[in-house]
Amino acid sequence: MPNIGIIRRMTNSASSPLETSRAVILAAGLGSRLKAYTENKPKALMTVADELAITRVIRRLVAQGIQDIAINVHHFAEQIQNTLGNGAHLNANLYYSVEPSLLNSGGGVRTALDLLPSGEAVVVHNVDILSNIDIEQLINICPQQGCALALVPNPKHNSDGDFSLQDSTITPKSAQSFTFSGVSLWDESVLRAYPANQGFSLIEPIHAQIKTQHCQGYVHRGHWFDIGRPHDLIQANRFYRQAYL
């Protein structure tokens, strides 16, 4: 077992610490926008500067104290399982949630959650997002029985944004908006309110938490690539090649 510390946030002296060493990586998508790259493999196994996209995501999570990682798989599922195995070579414990039929983002997370060891909070990370988003910042703002989202300035493909931010509270989209990065942190009690093995979008519980003001966020200003889009895939390759020169 890897010896990796748990990320924790002390709310106050009377509160229990919110902590996590767990994540779900969403990797079941068809990669339809990358058809030239994903006809014979899943987008999780695309290479970015000579390293698999999903390996980059896992290494980044492990470096931030995440040890137990469940991956939902569907499109070329066996390729991902055979490539990554149990994750020991990455200092992680990997679990696979195989979806015979796609469960969408929310259903994928909720179902994969049952494979992980018990805990309080869980990181959710899209496999096609490469960034230097700081999980500890999400821990620091995540409310009990709520969630925290990393937002980014709006890219060209989503110029209207997804949500707005009032101090650190996520609100419905208004004049000044930001884009959801695809990286979030959840008190698992929120997700467990939904049934496993049923499809729903992660946006559904996000909006539910916004209504009760239990959704916090911050704007990430570092690097961020959505490599599910050809342009970003090219840009990410260029960035990571230069970063390691």
C-alpha positions as CSV (number, residue, x, y, z in Angstrom):
1,M,0.0,0.0,0.0
2,P,1.4,3.4,-0.9
3,N,2.1,5.6,2.1
4,I,0.5,8.9,1.1
5,G,-1.0,11.5,3.4
6,I,-4.6,12.3,3.5
7,I,-5.6,15.9,2.5
8,R,-7.6,17.5,5.3
9,R,-9.1,20.8,6.2
10,M,-9.8,21.9,9.8
11,T,-13.1,23.9,9.8
12,N,-12.8,25.1,13.4
13,S,-11.8,23.7,16.7
14,A,-15.3,22.2,17.3
15,S,-15.6,20.6,13.9
16,S,-14.3,17.3,12.5
17,P,-11.7,17.8,9.7
18,L,-12.9,17.3,6.2
19,E,-10.5,14.9,4.6
20,T,-9.9,12.9,1.4
21,S,-7.5,10.4,-0.1
22,R,-10.1,9.3,-2.7
23,A,-11.0,10.3,-6.3
24,V,-13.2,9.2,-9.2
25,I,-11.9,9.7,-12.7
26,L,-14.6,9.9,-15.3
27,A,-13.1,8.0,-18.3
28,A,-16.2,6.3,-19.8
29,G,-16.9,8.8,-22.6
30,L,-16.8,7.9,-26.3
31,G,-14.4,10.7,-27.3
32,S,-16.6,11.5,-30.3
33,R,-15.0,14.9,-30.8
34,L,-11.7,13.2,-31.2
35,K,-12.8,10.5,-33.7
36,A,-9.5,10.5,-35.6
37,Y,-7.7,9.7,-32.3
38,T,-10.3,7.5,-30.6
39,E,-11.4,5.0,-33.3
40,N,-9.2,2.3,-31.8
41,K,-8.6,3.5,-28.3
42,P,-10.3,5.5,-25.5
43,K,-9.4,9.2,-25.1
44,A,-7.9,8.3,-21.7
45,L,-5.1,6.5,-23.5
46,M,-4.3,9.4,-25.8
47,T,-0.7,10.6,-25.4
48,V,0.2,14.1,-24.4
49,A,3.9,14.8,-24.7
50,D,4.7,11.1,-24.8
51,E,2.6,10.3,-21.6
52,L,-0.9,8.8,-21.5
53,A,-3.5,11.4,-20.6
54,I,-4.9,9.3,-17.7
55,T,-1.5,8.7,-16.3
56,R,-0.9,12.4,-16.1
57,V,-4.2,12.8,-14.2
58,I,-3.4,10.0,-11.8
59,R,0.1,11.3,-11.1
60,R,-1.2,14.7,-10.4
61,L,-3.8,13.3,-8.0
62,V,-1.2,11.1,-6.2
63,A,1.1,14.0,-5.8
64,Q,-1.6,15.8,-3.9
65,G,-2.3,13.0,-1.5
66,I,-4.9,11.0,-3.4
67,Q,-4.4,7.3,-3.0
68,D,-7.6,5.4,-3.8
69,I,-8.9,6.1,-7.3
70,A,-12.0,4.6,-9.0
71,I,-12.2,4.9,-12.8
72,N,-15.4,4.5,-14.7
73,V,-14.9,2.8,-18.0
74,H,-17.0,1.9,-21.1
75,H,-15.4,2.7,-24.4
76,F,-12.5,0.2,-24.9
77,A,-12.7,-0.5,-21.2
78,E,-10.3,-3.4,-21.3
79,Q,-7.6,-1.3,-22.8
80,I,-7.6,1.0,-19.9
81,Q,-7.7,-1.8,-17.3
82,N,-4.9,-3.8,-19.0
83,T,-2.8,-0.7,-19.4
84,L,-3.1,0.6,-15.8
85,G,-3.6,-2.6,-13.9
86,N,-3.9,-2.1,-10.1
87,G,-2.0,1.2,-10.2
88,A,0.9,0.1,-8.0
89,H,3.4,1.5,-10.5
90,L,1.8,4.9,-10.1
91,N,1.7,4.6,-6.3
92,A,-2.1,4.4,-6.4
93,N,-4.8,1.8,-5.7
94,L,-7.0,1.7,-8.8
95,Y,-10.6,0.3,-9.0
96,Y,-12.7,0.0,-12.2
97,S,-16.4,0.7,-12.5
98,V,-17.3,-1.0,-15.8
99,E,-20.4,0.5,-17.4
100,P,-22.2,-1.8,-19.9
101,S,-24.3,1.3,-20.7
102,L,-23.2,4.8,-20.1
103,L,-24.4,6.3,-16.8
104,N,-23.5,10.0,-17.6
105,S,-21.3,12.0,-15.3
106,G,-23.3,11.9,-12.1
107,G,-24.4,8.2,-12.4
108,G,-20.8,7.3,-13.2
109,V,-19.5,9.0,-10.1
110,R,-22.2,7.7,-7.8
111,T,-21.7,4.1,-9.0
112,A,-17.9,4.2,-8.9
113,L,-18.1,5.6,-5.3
114,D,-19.2,2.2,-4.0
115,L,-15.9,0.7,-5.1
116,L,-13.8,3.0,-2.9
117,P,-12.8,2.6,0.8
118,S,-15.0,4.5,3.1
119,G,-14.3,8.2,3.7
120,E,-15.8,11.6,3.9
121,A,-15.0,13.5,0.7
122,V,-14.1,12.5,-2.8
123,V,-12.5,14.3,-5.7
124,V,-14.1,14.0,-9.1
125,H,-11.9,14.6,-12.1
126,N,-12.6,14.4,-15.9
127,V,-10.0,12.3,-17.7
128,D,-9.7,14.8,-20.5
129,I,-8.8,17.7,-18.2
130,L,-5.1,18.4,-17.7
131,S,-4.2,21.2,-15.3
132,N,-2.4,22.2,-12.1
133,I,-5.6,22.7,-10.2
134,D,-4.9,22.6,-6.4
135,I,-7.1,20.0,-4.6
136,E,-6.2,21.6,-1.2
137,Q,-7.9,24.8,-2.3
138,L,-11.1,22.8,-2.9
139,I,-10.7,21.1,0.5
140,N,-10.3,24.5,2.2
141,I,-13.6,25.8,0.8
142,C,-15.8,22.7,0.6
143,P,-18.8,22.9,3.0
144,Q,-19.9,19.9,5.1
145,Q,-22.7,18.2,3.1
146,G,-21.8,20.2,0.0
147,C,-19.4,20.5,-2.9
148,A,-16.6,22.7,-4.2
149,L,-15.9,23.4,-7.9
150,A,-12.7,24.7,-9.6
151,L,-13.7,27.2,-12.2
152,V,-11.7,28.7,-15.1
153,P,-11.9,31.8,-17.2
154,N,-14.2,31.1,-20.1
155,P,-12.5,29.4,-23.1
156,K,-13.6,30.2,-26.7
157,H,-15.8,27.1,-26.9
158,N,-17.8,28.1,-23.8
159,S,-17.7,31.9,-23.9
160,D,-20.9,32.3,-21.9
161,G,-19.6,30.3,-19.0
162,D,-21.5,27.9,-16.7
163,F,-21.7,29.6,-13.2
164,S,-21.0,32.8,-11.4
165,L,-19.2,33.4,-8.2
166,Q,-20.2,35.6,-5.3
167,D,-17.2,35.7,-2.9
168,S,-16.6,32.0,-2.8
169,T,-20.2,30.9,-3.3
170,I,-21.3,29.4,-6.7
171,T,-24.4,31.1,-8.1
172,P,-26.4,30.6,-11.3
173,K,-24.8,32.1,-14.4
174,S,-25.1,35.9,-14.6
175,A,-23.3,38.7,-16.5
176,Q,-19.8,37.7,-15.1
177,S,-19.5,34.0,-15.4
178,F,-16.9,31.2,-15.4
179,T,-16.5,27.7,-16.8
180,F,-16.6,24.6,-14.7
181,S,-13.2,23.1,-15.0
182,G,-14.2,19.4,-14.7
183,V,-12.5,19.1,-11.3
184,S,-14.6,19.1,-8.1
185,L,-14.7,17.9,-4.5
186,W,-17.8,16.4,-2.8
187,D,-18.9,15.5,0.6
188,E,-19.9,11.9,-0.3
189,S,-23.3,12.2,1.6
190,V,-24.4,14.5,-1.3
191,L,-23.7,11.9,-3.9
192,R,-25.1,9.0,-1.9
193,A,-28.5,10.6,-1.9
194,Y,-28.7,9.4,-5.5
195,P,-29.2,5.8,-6.5
196,A,-26.2,3.8,-8.0
197,N,-26.4,2.3,-11.5
198,Q,-28.8,4.9,-12.8
199,G,-27.8,7.6,-15.3
200,F,-27.9,11.3,-14.4
201,S,-25.7,14.3,-15.0
202,L,-23.4,15.7,-12.3
203,I,-24.9,19.1,-13.1
204,E,-28.1,17.9,-11.3
205,P,-26.5,17.7,-7.8
206,I,-24.4,20.8,-8.5
207,H,-27.6,22.8,-9.1
208,A,-29.2,21.3,-6.0
209,Q,-26.3,22.4,-3.9
210,I,-26.4,25.9,-5.5
211,K,-30.0,26.2,-4.4
212,T,-29.1,25.5,-0.7
213,Q,-25.9,27.6,-0.9
214,H,-23.7,24.5,-0.3
215,C,-21.7,24.9,-3.4
216,Q,-18.4,26.8,-3.1
217,G,-15.8,27.6,-5.7
218,Y,-12.7,29.4,-6.8
219,V,-11.2,30.6,-10.1
220,H,-8.2,28.6,-11.2
221,R,-5.7,30.9,-13.0
222,G,-3.0,28.3,-13.8
223,H,-2.8,26.1,-16.8
224,W,-5.9,24.1,-17.9
225,F,-6.6,22.1,-21.0
226,D,-9.8,20.3,-22.1
227,I,-8.1,17.7,-24.4
228,G,-11.4,16.3,-25.4
229,R,-11.2,18.9,-28.1
230,P,-8.6,18.7,-30.9
231,H,-7.3,22.2,-30.6
232,D,-6.7,21.8,-26.8
233,L,-5.0,18.5,-27.4
234,I,-2.5,20.1,-29.7
235,Q,-2.0,23.0,-27.3
236,A,-1.5,20.6,-24.3
237,N,1.1,18.7,-26.3
238,R,3.0,21.9,-27.0
239,F,2.7,23.1,-23.4
240,Y,3.9,19.9,-21.8
241,R,6.8,19.4,-24.2
242,Q,8.0,22.9,-23.5
243,A,7.5,22.5,-19.7
244,Y,9.9,19.6,-19.6
245,L,12.6,20.9,-21.9
